[in-house]
Amino acid sequence: MGFEVENKETGVELTEAETELYDRQIRLWGLESQKRLRTAKILISGLNGLGAEVTKNIILSGVHSVKLHDDQVVTEEDYCSQFLAARESLGKNRAEASLERAKALNPMVDISADTQPLKEKTAKFFGAFDVVLIIGQSNNELQRIDALCQELGVKFFASDVWGMFGFYFASLRQHSYVEDVVKYKEAEAKPNQKAKFEKVAVPVQREMNYPAYSAWIDFDVNATAYQRQLKKNGPGVVLLGVLQKFRTTHNRDPSYKTRNADIGLLQAIRDELAPNSALKDSSLEVLFAQISPAVAVVGGVVAQEIIKVVTRMEAPHRNLFLFDPDTCAGYVQAIGD
């Protein structure tokens, strides 16, 4: 008979095997958080290198189930960072090719694949999940899915990596979480001794509003207030806008096969969207395929934020994360009200 722990909120029980497997995580973020993870159903759409990295981290965390979705096939470009699909799976569907290695990561997680085109998915499909992560889609498709998730009460993330540049956007609506606030408590002291104080972490319930995905699309990168921020953070929002405009216009991403021509197209889009930006030509030359180090960083951050949302421990970043290829550092840009 397994060791059973009742959760007043979900009614979930952890078996002895689960308690042993997730022992380190339970010590890190607590038993209640692990039980919330145990019931979470996650959709990861887009099994490129970034999708593989997030999948690995989410499965290892011990969620209830992960749906791997993709209607694309494995290409040689995926070999740069997609470690779940074996080399012999070239030409096979990326989600199905990733299934065997994904299942081997954690037999306690229910993992399945879906190959139907994303544009054919309706509210009924997305409503089956607690968190939806969409990778590799146009702004129009991301807005469509985010709008459905908003109506359904499903947490939505959009993310991608181009070469050494990456981002994620969190659309969480009104999100509740618990945050430890450090306070000072007077410690017991001996007679005639000066009072001493010790730090105590007190859990505090908080709420934060996260705007829809459309908020960053409406963000004015030429505004004076944003130009001041550029000096500190860099032109990451401009670069994201350029790449999404390229994807929408050409129905593809920049390719090594047409590298020189694509750099010219990217430069033209930059000059159209933000003619006075600090976005350098050199930043447009490292946007091909998905480079493993960038995938590891962005994928690690995305998985961390999904875990925060599910466990409701600590505030998820609000709300646009950008990984800068020039500095190899990430930063968070607050977008919207």
N, C-alpha and C positions, 0 to 999 in steps of 0.2 A: 504493500500500500504506500503510495507516494505521500510526501510531506505537502500538506494542503494549507494554503493561506487564502482566506476569503477577502475579496475586495468589495467594500460597501458600495462603491460607485459602479463597478462593472460586474461583480459576481464572479470574476475570473479566478481560477486557482492555478498556482504554480506547482508542478510536480517536483518530486525530489531531484529528478534528472535536470529539469530546467533551473531549479535553484542552484544546483552545482555548476551547471554550464555558465550561468550568468552571474556567478558569485562576485566577480570583480566589478561588474557594472552595477549590481545592487549596492555594493559598498560605495560606489562613486556617486550615483544619483538616487539611491533609495529604493526600497521595495515597491512602494506605490507607483513610482515612475516606471519600473520594470513591468508591473502588471498592466499599466496603460499601454506600454509598447506591445505587450503580449496580445492585445486585442486589436491592434491597428492594422488596417488594410491599405496598402500603398500601391499606387499606379506609377510606374516609370515608363514613360513613352519616349523612345529614341535611344536605341542601344548602340550608340557610337562609343568612343572611348570614355567620354564623360558619363554616359549612361551606365557603362560597366562599372566605373569607379563608385558611383552613388549606389548602385545595386549591391556591390560587395559590402559596403559599410552598413547599409540598411538591413541586409539579411543577417549580418553578424550581430546587429543590435538586439535581435530577437523579436521582431514584429510577428503578427499572426500570419500575414500573407503578403506576397509581392506579385503583382501582375507585370510581366515584361511585354511591352507592346512595341512593335515596329513592323512596317510593311516594306522596308528596304532590305537589300541583300548585302552580304559581306563583300567588301572590295579590298584591294591591296592597300588602299589608304587607311583602312581600319587597323592594319598591322602596326601603325604608329603608336596606338594606345589601347586598342580594344583587346583585353587579355582574356575575356570570357569565351570568345569565339575562337575555336581551334583553327590552325592554318589550313587544314583540309576542308574547312567549311566555306571556302571561297565560293561565292555565287549562291549560297543558301541564305534563307531569311535570317536576319541578325538576332531577332528575339529567340527563335527556335534554336539557332546555333549557340546561343549563350546559356541555354536552359540546363544542360548537363553539369557544367562547371558551377553554375549558380546554385543548383541543388546540393552540390557537394560541400558548399560552404557551411550550411547549417541544415541538417535533416529535419529540424523541428519547425522550420518555416515552410508554409505551403507556397510553392512557386509554380507559376504557369505562364504560358506564352499566348499572345494574341497577334494575329497578322493582318487583321482587317484594316484598311486605310482609315486614318484618324478622322478624316473629314466625314466619314460615314457614321461616326460614333455620336450617339444622342445623349440626352440628359440621363436616361436610364442606365447607360454604361458608367458614366462618371459618378452617379449617385451611389454606386456600390463601394466607394472608397472614402477613407478619412482624409487622405492627402493625395493630390494629383501633381505629378511633376512632368512637365512637357519640355522636351529637348528637340531643337532642330526645326522649329516651325516659324512661319511668317507671323508678323504682327497681327494680321487679320485673323488667322487661325487661333493665335494665343488669346486675343480678345474674345473670340467666340466661346472658347472653352472656359475662360475665366468668368464670363457672364453666366454660363450654366452653373459653374461651381458656386458663384455668389448666390444664386437662387436656391441651390441645394444645401448650402451651408458647409461645403467642402473646401478645405484649405488648398490653395493653388500656388504652385511655384513654376516659373519659367526659367530656363537656364540654357547655356550653350558655351562652347569654346571654339574659337577660330585661331589656330596656330598657338600663339602664346597669350592671347587675349581671351578673357572669359567674363561671364556675368551670371547673376541670378536675380530674379525679382520675386518678392513675396507678397501675395495678395491674400491676406488673412482675415479681412474685415475686423470686427471687434474681437480681439483675442485676449483671453484671460490667462494669467500665469502667476506663479509664485516666485518671489524674489527674496533672497536673504539680505536683510538690511543689518549692517553692523552697528551695534549700539554699545555703549560703555556702562558696565554695571559695577557698582562699588563692591570690592572684595572684602571679605572679613579680615580685619587687622587686629593686631595685638594692642592692648591698652597703651596709651601714650605714644602710639606710632601714627605716622601720617597716613591718611586714607589712601588706599590703592584702588585702581580701577582696571578691570579686565574686559576684553572685547567679547561680545556675545552676538551670534548670528540669529536674528529673529525673522522667521518667515512672514512675508507680507503679501497679501493678495493684491494684484494690480491688473489693470486693463489698458490696452493700447489699440488705437484704430489704425488699420492698414488699408490704404486706398487700393482701388482696382488697377489692373495692369495698364489700362489706358492712361493712367496718370503720368507715366514717364514719357509716353508718346506725345502728350500735350506739353511736356516740359520745354521751356524756351531756353535753348542752349546759348542764345545770343543775348539773354537778359543780363543787365549790369550785375545783379546779385550773383549770378552763376559765374560770370567772368572773374569775379573776385575769388571764388572757390577754385577755379581752374589753377590759379597760381599755387595753391596748396596741394590739390589732389591730382591734377592732370586732366586731360580732355577725354576721359573714359566714356562719358555719356555721349559725346560727339561721335566717337568711334563706334559705339553700339548703334547709334542712329544710322551711320554710314553703312554698316554691315547689314542691318535689317532692310534698309532701302535697296541695297544690292540684291538681297535675297528676293524681295518682292518684285523688283524690276526684271530680274533675269531668271527667276524661278530656280535658282541654284546658289551655291556658295562659291567664293573665289577658288580657283583650281590651279594646281601646279602645271597642268597641261597647257593652260593659257595664262601663265603667270604675268608676263609683261603687259599683255593687253588688259588683264584684270586690275593690275595696279593702276593703270591709266583710268579705268572706269571708276575705281575707288576714289582716286584723286578728284575726278569730276564731280562725284556725289558729295565729297567733302566740301568742295568749293561752292557747291549749290546750297548745302544745308547750313554751313557755318564758315563763310569766307574769311572771317577774322580769327578763327580758332587757332589754338596752339598745337593742333594735331599735325605732327611731322610726317613727311613722306616715309621715313624709316619705320614708323609704326604701322604703315600700310604694307610693308614688305615681309611681315612675320605672321601672316594671317592664313596660312595654308596648312591643311590637314589639322589634326589635333595632337599637339606635342605632349608627351607623357607628363612632364613636370607640371605644366599648367593644368592638365586634367586632374592630377592628384590633388593639387591645391583647391581648385574650384569644386571638384567632386567631394572632397573632404568637408569643405565649408557647407555645401548644400545638404549633405547628409546630416551634419551637425545641427543645422537649422530645422530640418524635418524632425529630428529627434527632440529638439526643444519644443516644437509645436505639439507633438504627440504627448510628451511627458508633462508639458505645461510648467517646466522648470526653467526659469530665467526668460528674459525677453528676447525673442528672435530679432535679428537685425532689421531695422526699419530704414529702407525696404529694398534698396538697390545695391547689390554688392558688385564691385568691379575689380578685376585682376589686371593690373597695368603691365604690359610687356616691356616697357622701358625701364621700370624700376623693379619688376618682379615682386611687387607688393600689392596686396589687396586693400581696398578701403570701402566704406559704406557711404552712399549718397542718399540722403533723405529726400524723397520725392512726394509731392502732394500734401494735402492737409491731414 
